[in-house]
Amino acid sequence: NIDITNFSSSWNDGLAFCALLHTYLPAHIPYQELTSQDKRRNFTLAFQAAESVGIKCTLDINEMVHTERPDWQSVMTYVTAIYKYFET
């Protein structure tokens, strides 16, 4: 249900992070219960799930919650860390 077209606004509500991490850690992310309106919960769940396996969060929850267009390079760096952990 996520339409990811870029590394900025497509990640602004936390659902893309939750979807990505749900793929690898389904017990940590109750994806079916999440809504795009609850950004803080989405980011918190995603970042905690990643940290539970040792992926350091490089994004600030407060900044992510209050911006519509997060810095694409920061998002890409974090997504790359997730990819490297699970896929390499």
Secondary structure, 3 states (H helix, E strand, C coil): CCCCCCCCHHHCCCHHHHHHHHHHCCCCCCHHHCCCCCHHHHHHHHHHHHHHCCCCCCCCHHHHHCCCCCCHHHHHHHHHHHHHHHHC
